[in-house]
Amino acid sequence: MSDSILESIERESKSIKDKGVIPHLVVIYIGDNPQIDSYVRKKREACERVGFKFTLDRFSSTVQQDQIIKRIQYHSQDTSVSGIILQLPLPEQLDSQSLIQAISPLKDVDGLNPLNLAQIFMGKKSMFVPCTPDGILELLRQYGFKVEGSNVVVLGRSNLVGRTIATLLSQKNLSNQSIQGGATVSLIHRYSKNTKPALKAADLIISATGQGGLIKKDDIKEGAVLIDVGISYVKDESKKSGVRMVGDIDPEAYKKAMAYTPVPGGVGPLTVAMLLKNVLKAAHLQAKIFKPQQQQQEKEKSQQKS
Ligand SMILES: Nc1nc(=O)c2c([nH]1)NC[C@@H]1CN(c3ccc(C(=O)N[C@@H](CCC(=O)O)C(=O)O)cc3)C=[N+]21
């Protein structure tokens, strides 16, 4: 699915490229972490594949808040930049909320600026739905999962994934309007008690905790649909890196499932594809909004000259 989304992005970006606009993603990455390096590399590779420009703006983990704010404002004003993402999580001295708010809502391709995210929570159409929830909706749509009336369990309550997908699926009309919502959603997190009955009753389980193998075969019902968004690492001497990536769901549980997404090779690549879809959308929005302004400025300049 992620391949075919990338192919359609490449096709659809032809018209905007013909007008001389190259969609351009800026990733702000603070700190140093081999795993995050790999996610950022995936984003770069996907951009290269569809002919988008990619810029990595990297900072040491000791960087101060105002320095990052300045960079975000700079990219927000740069008309050659379509989308900006701030790679999360951030080092402790930084306040992610105020940094995210500095990203222009028109370039907020992660959909995390409150101006965008609040639309989703109010059941309105948002310019940018966060990439992972958007990918999950696309997955459910393409495979024909009937959300209405279903029992859904979401594990993890981040803005990036858990809380947002839980909100979307519970609504009647979803903000990306591709499918109908109307699920009964349980949002489970680290303080939840007695979680087994909800898990066992779930038609769909979406797990985004990062606790490897948290969900076992015995926890789920026969024929459940499993979407694994968890990423963690276990020791594995046979790998060059010495570690192996695992999801939240014990692969033994796949045997009982009607359908599942594995880790790796599931939601991760889909997230990247949906991110690029948002970058293309951002480029279109800005071509409409900035271009006439730019042309106006150029016209005024040339009139001044003459
Ligand atoms: N502001 C923000 N936006 C994000 O979208 C965001 C973020 N912060 N912080 C970190 C998470 C993680 N993330 C992934 C992207 C691609 C893969 C991916 O492509 N994974 C491959 C394997 C990658 C590998 O081999 O290491 C797979 O699952 O098959 C995984 C995870 C985006 N994130």
PDBQT file of the ligand as one rigid body, heavy atoms in Angstrom, charges set to zero:
ROOT
HETATM    1  N1  LIG A 401       7.213  14.604  14.464  1.00  0.00    +0.000 N 
HETATM    2  C1  LIG A 401       7.342  13.303  14.234  1.00  0.00    +0.000 A 
HETATM    3  N2  LIG A 401       6.693  12.756  13.195  1.00  0.00    +0.000 NA
HETATM    4  C2  LIG A 401       6.820  11.410  12.927  1.00  0.00    +0.000 A 
HETATM    5  O1  LIG A 401       6.207  10.903  11.969  1.00  0.00    +0.000 OA
HETATM    6  C3  LIG A 401       7.672  10.630  13.770  1.00  0.00    +0.000 A 
HETATM    7  C4  LIG A 401       8.327  11.278  14.833  1.00  0.00    +0.000 A 
HETATM    8  N3  LIG A 401       8.139  12.593  15.035  1.00  0.00    +0.000 N 
HETATM    9  N4  LIG A 401       9.135  10.594  15.654  1.00  0.00    +0.000 N 
HETATM   10  C5  LIG A 401       9.418   9.206  15.461  1.00  0.00    +0.000 C 
HETATM   11  C6  LIG A 401       8.275   8.495  14.765  1.00  0.00    +0.000 C 
HETATM   12  C7  LIG A 401       8.646   7.170  14.180  1.00  0.00    +0.000 C 
HETATM   13  N5  LIG A 401       8.410   7.285  12.759  1.00  0.00    +0.000 N 
HETATM   14  C8  LIG A 401       8.676   6.261  11.848  1.00  0.00    +0.000 A 
HETATM   15  C9  LIG A 401       8.811   6.465  10.500  1.00  0.00    +0.000 A 
HETATM   16  C10 LIG A 401       9.124   5.436   9.634  1.00  0.00    +0.000 A 
HETATM   17  C11 LIG A 401       9.326   4.152  10.093  1.00  0.00    +0.000 A 
HETATM   18  C12 LIG A 401       9.674   3.071   9.140  1.00  0.00    +0.000 C 
HETATM   19  O2  LIG A 401       9.730   3.268   7.946  1.00  0.00    +0.000 OA
HETATM   20  N6  LIG A 401       9.949   1.867   9.642  1.00  0.00    +0.000 N 
HETATM   21  C13 LIG A 401      10.319   0.716   8.855  1.00  0.00    +0.000 C 
HETATM   22  C14 LIG A 401      11.666   0.162   9.269  1.00  0.00    +0.000 C 
HETATM   23  C15 LIG A 401      12.696   1.185   9.606  1.00  0.00    +0.000 C 
HETATM   24  C16 LIG A 401      14.015   0.518   9.977  1.00  0.00    +0.000 C 
HETATM   25  O3  LIG A 401      14.413  -0.421   9.304  1.00  0.00    +0.000 OA
HETATM   26  O4  LIG A 401      14.615   0.976  10.961  1.00  0.00    +0.000 OA
HETATM   27  C17 LIG A 401       9.296  -0.378   9.042  1.00  0.00    +0.000 C 
HETATM   28  O5  LIG A 401       8.539  -0.348  10.008  1.00  0.00    +0.000 OA
HETATM   29  O6  LIG A 401       9.276  -1.279   8.210  1.00  0.00    +0.000 OA
HETATM   30  C18 LIG A 401       9.185   3.921  11.434  1.00  0.00    +0.000 A 
HETATM   31  C19 LIG A 401       8.862   4.966  12.301  1.00  0.00    +0.000 A 
HETATM   32  C20 LIG A 401       7.959   8.533  12.483  1.00  0.00    +0.000 C 
HETATM   33  N7  LIG A 401       7.876   9.279  13.598  1.00  0.00    +0.000 N 
ENDROOT
TORSDOF 0
